[in-house]
Amino acid sequence: MKTYGSEPGAPTPQQVQVGISEFVVTDADTTLKSYGLGSCLAVALYDDQAEVGGLAHVMLPSGDEAGSEPTNPGKFADTAIRALLRRMVEEGATYTDVEAKIAGGSDMFEFESFGEGVGIRNVEAAKSELEKLGVPLVAEDVGGKKGRTVEFNATTGVLTITVADGEVDDGEGAGVTEL
Amino acid sequence: MRLDTTALGTFHEMAREGAGIAAGRLTGIAEVEARVGITKLNFVRGNEIRKELAAGGEKVAVRVELSGAIEGHSMVVFDADSARRVLETLLGEEFDDTAPAVADGEDAAVDATGTDAGADAAAPAEFDELSQSAMEEVGQIINSGFVDGWADVLETAIDMTTPQFVQGTDPEPFLDGIDTTPGEEDMAIMFRSQIEAVGEAIGFTHYLFPDHDDFADLLDRLRETEGIEYDKLVGFDRMAQRGAEEVADNISTMTGFDTEIELRRLNFVPMAAIPQELGNRQLIAVAFEFEGTPSGYLVFCFEEESAATVVEGMLPSAPDDAFGEMGQSAIKELSNIMASGFLDGWANVLDTNIDHTPPEYSHDLGAAVMDPIVLQFGDSQEFAFVFDTHVQAAERGFDVEIYAIPDEDDLERALSQLDVDRIDDEPIEADFPIDEA
């Protein structure tokens, strides 16, 4: 196979996109990004001593309730948190040093069939799993009726949340928040 | 010949795996990070494949003939701009990008007839010999990625001929010599994939034109349920068509805009890909839940500018804030009428009743608007049929994208009950416009 020349240019800080139902753990200087979270929830775990962190973009509250061990742990809040933590410890994190931040879990629409809101259920499921595992939740930006884009610096643990400026009448401001 | 969602899910897996193999190999040769973007299955009629190849200007394709477990042709088609991006990535400074981005219609048409496999035929300047051979290599990598995916599933071997480079602005050079292309009214399954490299999406379409009997065998092997008759897929197409026509008419009536159906397509995609596709764009979205056979969700998405245009078109005088109370109510009213029209179109084709809720308005990121809806399907459904429709009034700078996501079981039931003969009695061809590029 021929080898063509690679793209020239300075190396840029690496950014990895974390799609729905995915989770990524890294010990490199990498920004993990999930865009357009509505009712989905971003769960960020990090050990800033070991400089290992991970981000999960979860879709549904409970894999345990869904029955048998799901093939895709990143899809559910509970299974994603466990999988993140396990992978981080494998990468050198100390379990007891790991802290958590969460963002997302909005309820964008009020259809009757949506019930109490899947966004809120995702938030509650994540909190309950973190508590069960003894991982402190140090910051959160959840709920409301707005979409969020999050960027997570896995080594420093800084979670940056950008909110769209399209909000109209709910008094929720636009802008960027750092947790 | 019957198919079910398990078989389609397997097709999707194969396509995604094929795209993954291709992306990996591209990373290898180009030394750039290539990753798989969205992969979709499409259901289209033969005549739409021809329209699609005719639309949107010049295209470049690499095709191979298959033999062995599957007989037929595999073809990867890029629009000229995507091809240029591929070449810029692969060839770097060696790629001569001084030539115009798209050859003008007349020249390209002449070139198309004379272009053949790796021949010295006159190609537009922008695809010189080096470019052609690089495109052939890329096309070969993608074709072989897909074919390897299929062969893995079939646990057998599929042989490919050497790649053939094709270039043109009309369908003829692309379909020339392929006797397994679907007839005008026959339904085909197509694979649409994206590979993202160096921050840019390189979109391409992968056409597989298999021998009918091979394809029927394959579907039978993959199918786990009774499923539906393959011929009933024509009902999908009719649903998409009726829904789109109703919407286009509604917009014209309400706003006075001269509308046209830019795109209507039925995709089979993983749930998670639905928000991903709308991405980080700021949109005005109006959502409905519908109940009946089928049930599901319907979302109208407007770019901010288009939504403002609608508001101006519907209100006697433009309000200070296009998205204030007056504006929102105008957008919701139009969407409500479009929803009724769209779902009536479906109900007529399926001979069922479909009701919908009042509109829910949101002004936010596209992905954020769509993910709550995807979540409603919970863990029960891994893939969805998404009716993707795009209606525009080009002169007014207005367009609306419509996403209809029916419950899979409901849709299967509705299609099973569908009397295909009754459909065939209805007029086949509507005014689905061809982009005369």
Boltz contact constraints between the chains, C-beta under 6 A:
constraints:
  - contact:
      token1: [A, 1]
      token2: [B, 29]
      max_distance: 6.0
  - contact:
      token1: [A, 4]
      token2: [B, 30]
      max_distance: 6.0
  - contact:
      token1: [A, 4]
      token2: [B, 90]
      max_distance: 6.0
  - contact:
      token1: [A, 5]
      token2: [B, 92]
      max_distance: 6.0
  - contact:
      token1: [A, 6]
      token2: [B, 31]
      max_distance: 6.0
  - contact:
      token1: [A, 7]
      token2: [B, 32]
      max_distance: 6.0
  - contact:
      token1: [A, 7]
      token2: [B, 198]
      max_distance: 6.0
  - contact:
      token1: [A, 19]
      token2: [B, 276]
      max_distance: 6.0
  - contact:
      token1: [A, 20]
      token2: [B, 272]
      max_distance: 6.0
  - contact:
      token1: [A, 21]
      token2: [B, 272]
      max_distance: 6.0
  - contact:
      token1: [A, 35]
      token2: [B, 280]
      max_distance: 6.0
  - contact:
      token1: [A, 36]
      token2: [B, 280]
      max_distance: 6.0
  - contact:
      token1: [A, 36]
      token2: [B, 365]
      max_distance: 6.0
  - contact:
      token1: [A, 36]
      token2: [B, 367]
      max_distance: 6.0
  - contact:
      token1: [A, 36]
      token2: [B, 368]
      max_distance: 6.0
  - contact:
      token1: [A, 38]
      token2: [B, 368]
      max_distance: 6.0
  - contact:
      token1: [A, 38]
      token2: [B, 371]
      max_distance: 6.0
  - contact:
      token1: [A, 38]
      token2: [B, 372]
      max_distance: 6.0
  - contact:
      token1: [A, 39]
      token2: [B, 371]
      max_distance: 6.0
  - contact:
      token1: [A, 39]
      token2: [B, 372]
      max_distance: 6.0
  - contact:
      token1: [A, 39]
      token2: [B, 375]
      max_distance: 6.0
  - contact:
      token1: [A, 40]
      token2: [B, 371]
      max_distance: 6.0
  - contact:
      token1: [A, 59]
      token2: [B, 375]
      max_distance: 6.0
  - contact:
      token1: [A, 66]
      token2: [B, 379]
      max_distance: 6.0
  - contact:
      token1: [A, 108]
      token2: [B, 362]
      max_distance: 6.0
  - contact:
      token1: [A, 108]
      token2: [B, 372]
      max_distance: 6.0
  - contact:
      token1: [A, 109]
      token2: [B, 287]
      max_distance: 6.0
  - contact:
      token1: [A, 109]
      token2: [B, 360]
      max_distance: 6.0
  - contact:
      token1: [A, 109]
      token2: [B, 372]
      max_distance: 6.0
  - contact:
      token1: [A, 111]
      token2: [B, 289]
      max_distance: 6.0
  - contact:
      token1: [A, 118]
      token2: [B, 375]
      max_distance: 6.0
  - contact:
      token1: [A, 147]
      token2: [B, 364]
      max_distance: 6.0
  - contact:
      token1: [A, 147]
      token2: [B, 365]
      max_distance: 6.0
  - contact:
      token1: [A, 147]
      token2: [B, 368]
      max_distance: 6.0
  - contact:
      token1: [A, 164]
      token2: [B, 282]
      max_distance: 6.0
  - contact:
      token1: [A, 164]
      token2: [B, 364]
      max_distance: 6.0
  - contact:
      token1: [A, 164]
      token2: [B, 365]
      max_distance: 6.0
  - contact:
      token1: [A, 166]
      token2: [B, 282]
      max_distance: 6.0
  - contact:
      token1: [A, 166]
      token2: [B, 363]
      max_distance: 6.0
  - contact:
      token1: [A, 166]
      token2: [B, 364]
      max_distance: 6.0
  - contact:
      token1: [A, 168]
      token2: [B, 323]
      max_distance: 6.0
  - contact:
      token1: [A, 168]
      token2: [B, 363]
      max_distance: 6.0
